[in-house]
Amino acid sequence: MLHACRVAMDGVPGSFKAWHNPAQRWNGWEMPYMSKEQAQVFVDAFNATAGNMEPDAYYNPAQDAFCFPNQETYEVAVSDGIEYRAGIDTAPAVTIDGRTLYDFANLGWCWWLD
């Protein structure tokens, strides 16, 4: 069962409304889920943080996911005039306890309760 909380992470100022399962951790860190609105607030703060790579993180409606170019694996290739992007990590939509939330738990980031 998910509980409302606020989470924070290194490199992005502020804390963010989220949901988490207190019994679920990744290497001891929180595994948050966010509403679409709060996920966009986080993405805006993430993109405003100096040092993050280009292009910015974004919401992809076709995938119903928030997308984050991976600084180590991101690349763009063009084949037959079509642009392909590789190395995009996603926070996809999931339904938990009847809520549509975005799974920031699967990104492998170090979150804590704030």
C-alpha positions, 0 to 999 in steps of 0.5 A: 500500500502506498503512502503520501510523502515528499522526496528529494534527491542530490542534484535537483533542488527542492522536494517533491510530492510523491507516493511510496511503499515504506516496505519497498527500497532499492539499495536502501533508497526510496522508490517514489511514484508521482502524479503526472502534475508533480512529475512535471514539476520535478522534470521542470526542476531537473531541467533547470539544474545546471549540469544536466545534459541536453536534450532536456527531460520531457513527457512523451504522450505516445509512451505515457512516460516521462523520458530522461536522456541517460548521460552515459548512453544517449545518442541520436542516429539517422537512418533513411531520414528517420531520427532514432534516439537511444539511451532514454530512461523512462518513468512510465505510467502505472496504476497502483491502488486505483491511481495513475502514477509515474514510476520514478522507482525504476530509474535507479536514482537515490531518493530519500524522504524529506 
